[in-house]
Amino acid sequence: MQTFPLFMSLQGRRVLVVGGTEAAARKVELLLSAGAQVTLIADTVVGEIAQLIDEARISWAGRAFYNEDLAGVSLVVVASDDESLQARVSLAAQSRCLPVNVVDRPKLSSFIMPAIVDRAPITIAISTGGAAPALARRLRAEIERAMPAAIGRLARFAEVFRAQVRRTLEQPRARRRFWDRVFEGRIGEMALAGDEIGARRELIRLLDGARTEAPTVGMVHLVGAGPGDPDLLTMKAHRLLQRADVVVYDRLVSTEVLAMTRRDAERIYVGKRRGNHSLPQDEINARLVALACAGKSVVRLKGGDPFVFGRGGEEIEALAHAGIAVEVVPGVTAALGCAASAGIPLTHRDHAQTCVFVTGHRKEGTLDLDWPMLARPRQTVVIYMGVEALPTIASQLVAHGLPASTPVALIENGTTDRERRVVGTLATIERQAMRIRLEGPTLCLVGEVVGLALAQSGGPQSAESKDSEFQFESRVGL
Ligand code: SAH
């Protein structure tokens, strides 16, 4: 975070604005709407400000700035075009630890003014840390479009009952659930639509019911986190993450996806690394059972899809055995995410009528796969956890009849901005993989369709990889 967002109360506080420009007029309007007492220092002022002065909404000193003007003020805004004045006021304010903003001069400012969506009492502030104010304005337009104009009414409605709900429902979790029901259901709709009497009646009925409700029984949601890009989460996954009491996750879950979790939810890492199981599966199962028995709403977040090489089946079994309710929410599995990101069609009318997902994970040191089936022509083979066994996989596929020239892609950290790709053939891929040291989760795709993606993108294969046998692609490359 480049700057720390906070909302400052300016009710009745003095704010100094230096400069009488159009920009000053806009800032003054905003400050007034937050209840500030504005003093303006400027030799001359534009028409809009003159009007505010005439209406006695601000006080105006028609003279130069003196350091003494800073006495007793809470905030300083400089909207003058005079650069030496900008620097002088900024320095004087900062030496007194007064927050100061110089319009369009982030270096001279100790705070920035965000783009604002105002749905009083709801305020949404957007900042790009000074990087791209135009983008902040776009985001504001999007949020304004998505946010009902009456959302402020809903907040005011909720405020009326806040203390009563707090007294009635002691458990924060019960309160959270109660408010979720209010905002998502009929009550929220009624309040938004302005039927405040109806909404009040319904809310009181709901609150009565909630008071006598039996303590909640926990539940586990086995949720697919997708391959890494948070935009690939399902809406259901996103909603559950926003509501969970606890999120149990492992190494495959990207930090970007984890960041979608409700801020005060507990997060438990049960990560496993390749060949280094930091927490045995039955301990994970036991932990899920214990959390659910404690009445928590648990999200077990698993990379990709929970049922594709995710041991989701085992977790469900353990939970069912303990009598705990489970819901499975599918996710975009790595094969789909990586293929989409690399532009590789997994099936193709002319080149691949079958697509097989297989694990390259060795059990007790051996890789026991159905090689004749995997080496069939016109088929795409997707190998999960295949990097360590890559030499065996490549040589077995060739030994069972696939041409050594069959294209192969290795995709590491697919769909994230750390994605790397290596493209080669069954003959070359092992050497290529060794050179770039793949450390993140890596998917291996074998089949003619891999070459197809290359051909479509102008075929870097022809440019480089044929003789150098080495090709390394960034996410945008292929
Ligand atoms: N349930 C997961 C797979 C778990 S097995 C899913 O549906 O995707 C773990 C393997 O998945 C890794 O070794 C790797 O082969 C693959 N994998 C998962 N996420 C990946 C990603 N973002 N990029 C490349 N491979 C990934």
Boltz pocket constraint, residues with backbone or C-beta under 6 A from the ligand:
constraints:
  - pocket:
      binder: B
      contacts: [[A, 226], [A, 227], [A, 228], [A, 252], [A, 302], [A, 303], [A, 304], [A, 305], [A, 306], [A, 307], [A, 308], [A, 309], [A, 310], [A, 332], [A, 333], [A, 334], [A, 335], [A, 338], [A, 383], [A, 384], [A, 385], [A, 386], [A, 411], [A, 412], [A, 413], [A, 414], [A, 415], [A, 416], [A, 441], [A, 442], [A, 443], [A, 444]]
      max_distance: 6.0
